[in-house]
Amino acid sequence: MSEKSLNMIEALQGIDYASEISHVLSYDGQKTRAAVDEKILDEDVSQKHVTHPDKAPDGGLRAWLVVFAAALVMFSTLGFLLSWGVNLPSVLRGKSTTPHFSFNYSMDRFYAGYALACLPSLATGRMFDLGYFKIPFFTATSILVACTFLTAECTQFWQFFLTQGVGVGVSCGIMWNPAVVIVSHWFSKRRGLALSLTTIGTALGSIVFPVAAQNLIPLIGFKWTVRVFGLILMATLGTANVLLKRRLPPVNVRGGLFNLNAFRNKAFTTYCISGVMILLGFYTELTYLPVSAVAIGVSKDFSFYILAIANAASALRVSFGLMSDKIGAINTMAIMTAVTGIATIVWPFAETESQLITIAAIYGFSLGAYVSLYSAPLVAMGQMEDAGRRVGMFMSLIAFGGVAGPPISGAISSATGGFVAAGYYSGKFVMHDL
């Protein structure tokens, strides 16, 4: 048999199967040759798209198109989700006679949306590993766009909660996890850079949607502003549906939906516990930054832009991707989460607008490291075949920290009459490993 045929065998079945063929070829005769050729043909039909997990291309047009598509997903899911917690206080100001309705609604909707965006990852990660990706992704796209258009017709709290809290949250959760894991299919040595480029979409979404709302609502009104958002999501997610493509074939790895055996890996267990603790304090400053700005005399309109500055600073996270590819993702996150914790502790002591802007920029910049790199260690803690399940398990667990953290900080703030104690509480949890 020719050398070309042997290479084909190795590509299809790996080293073990190549050894088996070599043993078969040790026998002479036309019958043996025919049997081997027939086996090669059968395997070529059934497994011609199989690619070894360790040989990611780490570049090329197809790989970078996947990164671009994943960035569009993050822009349209987490970026869109975070933006509503920012812009609804101003959006709903004219829709309710209750002064606290806007702020309380936006926070409640954010917590519900964030939880529902993380918790479905447990199921979607497993489904992705089994090969169920395209249809759930397209269905979630349709739900997200439909709920966005329906938001334009909402007038009551429960209507906003169902469309933006439940509908948007669940649909974001279905799309979020697979988009992250697909990027890891295509990149290995440059995975940190690819993931950081992907999550730039989150930062851009959390800037574009609030700024657009702030400027469009006075011109075309609330309803048409939300409809514009719907059209934007149709374009971004439609493109993502076309460009996102997994590189590796689905594999039914044992362990079920929630694989308890994964926690036998001490590194994975420690990482999950660490993630929950970090999320208990991670978003406190981002949540209450506009309120604290108004408290020190910053105008309400400009307090909104201080938050946009923090989000804009987080868009510089591509530098963390380059850094992680050199010194490791966990080392990079450890350094930058320490900076995030310090910025959270210092934040309540800002007395002027310039001080608050500086702290917000540092906080936003360092925040980007964990947000962009959290999945890289998870992918490396096992086989690529069940990376979706590991990432999904992690995200479903840290959701409890992300949802509980800001309300606890708010309760501490209300009890103490300021944000100093809340800053200490949140910053300490972020830096718990120091």
KOLROTI-87910 format. One record per residue (C-alpha): residue in three letters; y, z, x. Coordinates in steps of 0.001 Angstrom, whole numbers, plus 500000, padded with zeros to 6 digits. Example, Ala and Ser with C-alpha at 12.3 -4.5 7.8 and 13.67 -1.06 7.14 Angstrom:
ALA495500507800512300;SER498940507140513670;
END
This chain:
MET500000500000500000;SER503490499202501212;GLU505995501770502492;LYS508220500930499516;SER505517502078497093;LEU505054505352498945;ASN508807506034498733;MET508666505411495005;ILE505850507927494656;GLU507737510599496565;ALA510865510063494440;LEU508881510417491245;GLN506594513307491936;GLY507819515143495048;ILE505937516163498141;ASP502837517535496382;TYR502145514347494497;ALA502807512263497622;SER500162514314499424;GLU497727513665496615;ILE498335509902496828;SER497908509966500580;HIS494504511593500079;VAL493521508940497551;LEU494626506167499875;SER492278507434502542;TYR489514505714500594;ASP489098502001501084;GLY488661499469498358;GLN490489497488495779;LYS489509499875492962;THR491359502771494555;ARG494453500643495078;ALA494434499528491429;ALA494052503089490159;VAL496972504308492253;ASP499196501418491175;GLU498387502112487533;LYS499285505775487964;ILE502567504843489626;LEU503404502523486732;ASP502700505216484125;GLU504804507790485943;ASP507599505244486472;VAL507837504683482714;SER507871508377481787;GLN509919509846484658;LYS512040507066486082;HIS515227509091485597;VAL513944512230487368;THR516190513325490208;HIS515598516189492578;PRO517949519146491777;ASP518807519755495426;LYS520143516255496010;ALA523372516324494009;PRO525640513390494935;ASP528671515689495508;GLY530989512801494716;GLY531174509232493547;LEU532759507689490462;ARG530139508960488023;ALA530368512550489305;TRP534178512659489236;LEU534243511176485740;VAL532061514102484660;VAL534571516522486230;PHE537405514761484400;ALA535505514939481110;ALA534705518626481634;ALA538395519308482348;LEU539251517637479023;VAL536735519944477336;MET538320523029478905;PHE541787521749477938;SER540661521314474322;THR538576524476473979;LEU539597527490476037;GLY543088526134476721;PHE543615525484473014;LEU542045528817472083;LEU544277530812474429;SER547397528952473310;TRP547154530200469730;GLY547380533782470860;VAL550635532764472534;ASN552415530563470020;LEU551432531981466629;PRO553945534839466722;SER556690532209466628;VAL554722529784464440;LEU554145532320461683;ARG557507534027461904;GLY558722532140458869;LYS555461532414456929;SER555338536162456376;THR557766538872455325;THR555801541446457328;PRO557291541780460834;HIS553975542595462513;PHE551864540008460711;SER552448537288463296;PHE551635539341466367;ASN548712541214464810;TYR547266538032463366;SER547484536120466622;MET545813538951468507;ASP543033539436465933;ARG542437535708465828;PHE542377535548469617;TYR539797538339469905;ALA537593536756467227;GLY537948533309468740;TYR537240534552472256;ALA534134536459471139;LEU532817533515469148;ALA533505531184472069;CYS531411533347474412;LEU528590534605472201;PRO527224531151471191;SER526770530402474888;LEU523527532367474731;ALA522077529756472372;THR523886526680473669;GLY522889527399477267;ARG519208527500476296;MET519577524410474112;PHE521182522553477001;ASP518269523376479310;LEU515861522051476649;GLY517810518801476333;TYR519785519443473128;PHE523261518531474262;LYS524825515370472809;ILE524355516057469077;PRO525513519740469187;PHE528460518704471343;PHE529566515959468952;THR529093518273465948;ALA531241520961467575;THR533897518340468366;SER534020517341464706;ILE534266520972463541;LEU537071521755465993;VAL539133518727464959;ALA538522519367461250;CYS539523523033461515;THR542686522062463379;PHE543751519668460612;LEU542851522281457973;THR545091524805459727;ALA548070522714458638;GLU547216523530455024;CYS546665527275455529;THR549029529788453934;GLN547013533032453897;PHE545725535292456648;TRP542042534759455783;GLN542498530994455816;PHE543962531049459317;PHE541240533445460432;LEU538426531228459150;THR539795527981460566;GLN541256529190463863;GLY539173532319464439;VAL535717531338463251;GLY535766527522463180;VAL537593526975466449;GLY535814529885468158;VAL532281528727467318;SER532952525064468108;CYS534559525987471442;GLY531540528137472283;ILE529151525260471655;MET531045522957474036;TRP532233525335476732;ASN528998526364478463;PRO527307522922478686;ALA530450521369480163;VAL530436523903483015;VAL526720523541483743;ILE526865519725483742;VAL529398519820486582;SER526910521871488628;HIS524334519116488080;TRP526503516682490034;PHE527842518949492785;SER526238521318495273;LYS528143521582498561;ARG531460520862496808;ARG530660522800493637;GLY533559525232494045;LEU536079522400494243;ALA534558520611491262;LEU534531523743489080;SER538107524647489994;LEU539249521135489093;THR537412521464485792;THR539133524704484809;ILE542577523278485535;GLY542148521925482018;THR542238525484480689;ALA545532526207482433;LEU547092522949481267;GLY545960523505477675;SER547396527014477580;ILE550737525535478734;VAL550896522229476850;PHE550002523454473359;PRO552424526440473231;VAL555302524475474767;ALA554652521604472373;ALA554607523985469411;GLN557798525654470540;ASN559606522307470630;LEU557922520339467826;ILE558037522920465029;PRO561859522822464726;LEU561747519006464691;ILE558784518070462493;GLY557651521378461012;PHE554506523468461300;LYS552154521134459409;TRP552878518005461385;THR552848519929464666;VAL549299521090463949;ARG548333517541462931;VAL549643516300466280;PHE547380518878467920;GLY544473517505465909;LEU545170513978467117;ILE545366515195470718;LEU541989516908470358;MET540473513766468854;ALA541554511793471921;THR540534514342474582;LEU537198515357473077;GLY536362511783472083;THR536741510786475724;ALA534636513770476820;ASN531825512812474438;VAL531656509400476087;LEU531917510486479734;LEU529868513703479877;LYS526369512997481107;ARG523714515303482517;ARG522088514227485798;LEU518823516162485568;PRO516131515895482895;PRO515557518792480458;VAL512872521330481383;ASN511273523933479104;VAL511370526940481419;ARG509545530010480135;GLY511421533130479068;GLY512871532376475659;LEU516475532608474519;PHE517393535856476279;ASN515245536047479396;LEU514874539741480238;ASN512957538852483383;ALA516206537482484813;PHE517446541064485131;ARG514708541772487660;ASN517053539955489993;LYS519315542805491120;ALA522056540374492091;PHE522139538886488585;THR522137542320486916;THR524923543611489145;TYR526951540468488578;CYS526664540801484773;ILE527725544473484829;SER530619543579487114;GLY531697540784484753;VAL531840543115481743;MET533915545657483670;ILE536323543037485004;LEU536896541605481524;LEU537786545080480217;GLY541041544793482142;PHE541394541119482965;TYR543481539881480020;THR545627542954479359;GLU548674541693481230;LEU548298538193479805;THR548140539648476282;TYR551087542032476476;LEU553344540276478988;PRO555767538903476320;VAL556019542313474633;SER556739544085477925;ALA559329541429478790;VAL561242542061475557;ALA561031545811476228;ILE563024545453479481;GLY565693543257477883;VAL564350539724478290;SER565141537502475318;LYS562273536682472944;ASP562558532974473633;PHE562416533386477407;SER559596535954477226;PHE557474533096475948;TYR558265531057479064;ILE557334533948481380;LEU553831533688479958;ALA553937529924480498;ILE554885530588484133;ALA551793532783484544;ASN549615530038483074;ALA551272527396485260;ALA550579529471488381;SER546902529623487435;ALA546805525813487556;LEU546929526111491358;ARG543316527320491269;VAL542063524190493038;SER542830526025496280;PHE540194528608495342;GLY537616525856494976;LEU538267524698498530;MET538204528302499715;SER534907529075497983;ASP533210526061499526;LYS534111527539502933;ILE533525531313502532;GLY531539531525499285;ALA532471531942495622;ILE531823535706495439;ASN533911536409498555;THR536756534337497137;MET536592536086493760;ALA536446539548495376;ILE539662538922497283;MET541583537386494410;THR540434539809491679;ALA541762542587493921;VAL545138540810493847;THR544829540480490048;GLY544144544206489732;ILE547125545126491900;ALA549396542796489908;THR548162544414486680;ILE548935547918487961;VAL552386546914489254;TRP553330544869486146;PRO554656547785483978;PHE556999548883486775;ALA558997545634486685;GLU562584546444485676;THR564261543058485867;GLU563505539552484706;SER563068538240488257;GLN560614541019489138;LEU558574540311486030;ILE558489536563486765;THR557272537230490311;ILE554509539567489161;ALA553490537189486368;ALA553223534297488834;ILE551071536321491259;TYR548900537545488407;GLY548443534061486974;PHE547668532543490362;SER545009535126491300;LEU543525535076487795;GLY542503531468488342;ALA539911532372490995;TYR537561534270488686;VAL538066531936485746;SER537197528858487796;LEU534377530213489957;TYR532447532701487791;SER529635530215487068;ALA529002529175490697;PRO527071532343491712;LEU525098532232488451;VAL523889528699489130;ALA522840529754492631;MET520828532765491411;GLY517855530714490260;GLN516549527259489551;MET518858524576488190;GLU516407523977485336;ASP517524527155483519;ALA521096527439484825;GLY522410526930481290;ARG520529529992480052;ARG521761532188482915;VAL525381531158482399;GLY524981531607478633;MET523521535109479024;PHE526363536093481316;MET529079534743479017;SER527589536409475935;LEU527584539751477745;ILE531100539592479183;ALA532428538696475721;PHE532181542382474838;GLY534468543265477726;GLY536907540470476930;VAL537197541483473270;ALA537347545257473839;GLY539731545288476807;PRO543118544342475301;PRO542729546530472161;ILE541869549525474343;SER544915548801476484;GLY547010548492473327;ALA545769551866472061;ILE546588553471475420;SER550036551876475347;SER550725553132471820;ALA549563556659472700;THR551648556885475876;GLY554721554963474731;GLY554607552366477496;PHE552398550102479577;VAL552085552203482751;ALA548857553975481763;ALA547465550734480323;GLY548240548990483596;TYR546390551659485586;TYR543430551483483221;SER543175547681483317;GLY543882547283487011;LYS541242549849487943;PHE538570548059485950;VAL539477544732487546;MET539209546332491005;HIS536171548498490204;ASP534160547091493097;LEU536700548091495749;
END
